[in-house]
Amino acid sequence: MRALTCMICAVTLISAFTPLQGADTVRLCTYNVLNFSASNEDGRTPQYALIMDAIRPDILVCQEVADASMGPLFVVDVLTYAPFAATPFLNGRDTDLQLFYDQTKFDFI
């Protein structure tokens, strides 16, 4: 259910983007962050930043997010090539998903 909710958010963001930008390309990335949180960062942040800077997605959906601390950490230290925002974190029974989007191209509705 959580994956469906996150994908609905992505589709909503893409739908909002399409009429405004026309033929622009949207880069969508899904990434498993292996139970990532600020408390178990283990030096992975610079590697994630290097990977995301090379890929430069407009929308990033992360799996295996351990807690709400991951969102602010990724926005400030990983997704530095554009002004990114994170959707609100919803804490489920196990690890969760987190969606990030480039604020110059999308609005969260």
MITI-463701 format. One record per residue (C-alpha): residue number from 1; x, y, z. Coordinates in pm, whole numbers. Layout:
# MITI-463701
<nr:NUM | c1:X | c2:Y | c3:Z>
...
***
This chain:
# MITI-463701
<nr:1 | c1:0 | c2:0 | c3:0>
<nr:2 | c1:280 | c2:242 | c3:88>
<nr:3 | c1:450 | c2:180 | c3:-248>
<nr:4 | c1:123 | c2:255 | c3:-424>
<nr:5 | c1:80 | c2:581 | c3:-229>
<nr:6 | c1:434 | c2:690 | c3:-317>
<nr:7 | c1:386 | c2:607 | c3:-684>
<nr:8 | c1:53 | c2:796 | c3:-687>
<nr:9 | c1:245 | c2:1099 | c3:-555>
<nr:10 | c1:498 | c2:1058 | c3:-837>
<nr:11 | c1:224 | c2:1033 | c3:-1099>
<nr:12 | c1:52 | c2:1339 | c3:-952>
<nr:13 | c1:377 | c2:1533 | c3:-967>
<nr:14 | c1:441 | c2:1422 | c3:-1325>
<nr:15 | c1:82 | c2:1505 | c3:-1423>
<nr:16 | c1:118 | c2:1853 | c3:-1276>
<nr:17 | c1:446 | c2:1896 | c3:-1466>
<nr:18 | c1:332 | c2:1781 | c3:-1810>
<nr:19 | c1:99 | c2:2069 | c3:-1912>
<nr:20 | c1:345 | c2:2333 | c3:-1793>
<nr:21 | c1:662 | c2:2200 | c3:-1951>
<nr:22 | c1:542 | c2:2019 | c3:-2262>
<nr:23 | c1:819 | c2:1810 | c3:-2415>
<nr:24 | c1:1077 | c2:1833 | c3:-2135>
<nr:25 | c1:1230 | c2:1509 | c3:-2014>
<nr:26 | c1:1167 | c2:1394 | c3:-1658>
<nr:27 | c1:1430 | c2:1174 | c3:-1497>
<nr:28 | c1:1283 | c2:928 | c3:-1246>
<nr:29 | c1:1507 | c2:716 | c3:-1024>
<nr:30 | c1:1426 | c2:447 | c3:-771>
<nr:31 | c1:1698 | c2:356 | c3:-522>
<nr:32 | c1:1726 | c2:112 | c3:-231>
<nr:33 | c1:1913 | c2:296 | c3:47>
<nr:34 | c1:1959 | c2:-14 | c3:266>
<nr:35 | c1:1786 | c2:89 | c3:593>
<nr:36 | c1:1936 | c2:437 | c3:579>
<nr:37 | c1:1885 | c2:695 | c3:853>
<nr:38 | c1:2096 | c2:969 | c3:1012>
<nr:39 | c1:2185 | c2:734 | c3:1299>
<nr:40 | c1:2325 | c2:460 | c3:1072>
<nr:41 | c1:2471 | c2:677 | c3:796>
<nr:42 | c1:2807 | c2:490 | c3:815>
<nr:43 | c1:2979 | c2:729 | c3:576>
<nr:44 | c1:2740 | c2:653 | c3:289>
<nr:45 | c1:2619 | c2:1011 | c3:237>
<nr:46 | c1:2914 | c2:1118 | c3:15>
<nr:47 | c1:2870 | c2:807 | c3:-200>
<nr:48 | c1:2496 | c2:870 | c3:-239>
<nr:49 | c1:2574 | c2:1234 | c3:-331>
<nr:50 | c1:2825 | c2:1121 | c3:-596>
<nr:51 | c1:2575 | c2:875 | c3:-747>
<nr:52 | c1:2282 | c2:1118 | c3:-748>
<nr:53 | c1:2497 | c2:1396 | c3:-895>
<nr:54 | c1:2588 | c2:1163 | c3:-1184>
<nr:55 | c1:2229 | c2:1044 | c3:-1239>
<nr:56 | c1:2059 | c2:1378 | c3:-1161>
<nr:57 | c1:1702 | c2:1253 | c3:-1127>
<nr:58 | c1:1413 | c2:1499 | c3:-1111>
<nr:59 | c1:1217 | c2:1257 | c3:-893>
<nr:60 | c1:1382 | c2:1009 | c3:-657>
<nr:61 | c1:1193 | c2:729 | c3:-480>
<nr:62 | c1:1396 | c2:559 | c3:-206>
<nr:63 | c1:1317 | c2:220 | c3:-53>
<nr:64 | c1:1426 | c2:87 | c3:288>
<nr:65 | c1:1416 | c2:424 | c3:460>
<nr:66 | c1:1459 | c2:358 | c3:833>
<nr:67 | c1:1307 | c2:677 | c3:976>
<nr:68 | c1:1216 | c2:1041 | c3:916>
<nr:69 | c1:1576 | c2:1162 | c3:961>
<nr:70 | c1:1665 | c2:1047 | c3:610>
<nr:71 | c1:1455 | c2:1310 | c3:429>
<nr:72 | c1:1624 | c2:1623 | c3:561>
<nr:73 | c1:1968 | c2:1462 | c3:537>
<nr:74 | c1:1919 | c2:1373 | c3:168>
<nr:75 | c1:1777 | c2:1717 | c3:82>
<nr:76 | c1:2071 | c2:1901 | c3:242>
<nr:77 | c1:2368 | c2:1668 | c3:180>
<nr:78 | c1:2285 | c2:1441 | c3:-116>
<nr:79 | c1:2052 | c2:1615 | c3:-362>
<nr:80 | c1:2259 | c2:1931 | c3:-386>
<nr:81 | c1:2242 | c2:1987 | c3:-763>
<nr:82 | c1:1889 | c2:2134 | c3:-749>
<nr:83 | c1:1647 | c2:2265 | c3:-484>
<nr:84 | c1:1489 | c2:1939 | c3:-369>
<nr:85 | c1:1209 | c2:1870 | c3:-122>
<nr:86 | c1:1083 | c2:1550 | c3:36>
<nr:87 | c1:725 | c2:1435 | c3:71>
<nr:88 | c1:604 | c2:1393 | c3:430>
<nr:89 | c1:741 | c2:1079 | c3:594>
<nr:90 | c1:483 | c2:813 | c3:681>
<nr:91 | c1:603 | c2:561 | c3:937>
<nr:92 | c1:484 | c2:209 | c3:860>
<nr:93 | c1:537 | c2:-131 | c3:1020>
<nr:94 | c1:878 | c2:-188 | c3:862>
<nr:95 | c1:1113 | c2:19 | c3:649>
<nr:96 | c1:942 | c2:280 | c3:438>
<nr:97 | c1:961 | c2:475 | c3:113>
<nr:98 | c1:1055 | c2:839 | c3:70>
<nr:99 | c1:993 | c2:1051 | c3:-239>
<nr:100 | c1:1208 | c2:1352 | c3:-332>
<nr:101 | c1:1139 | c2:1600 | c3:-611>
<nr:102 | c1:1306 | c2:1895 | c3:-780>
<nr:103 | c1:1109 | c2:2201 | c3:-671>
<nr:104 | c1:1191 | c2:2392 | c3:-989>
<nr:105 | c1:996 | c2:2137 | c3:-1191>
<nr:106 | c1:728 | c2:2006 | c3:-953>
<nr:107 | c1:488 | c2:2116 | c3:-683>
<nr:108 | c1:370 | c2:1878 | c3:-412>
<nr:109 | c1:-10 | c2:1871 | c3:-413>
***
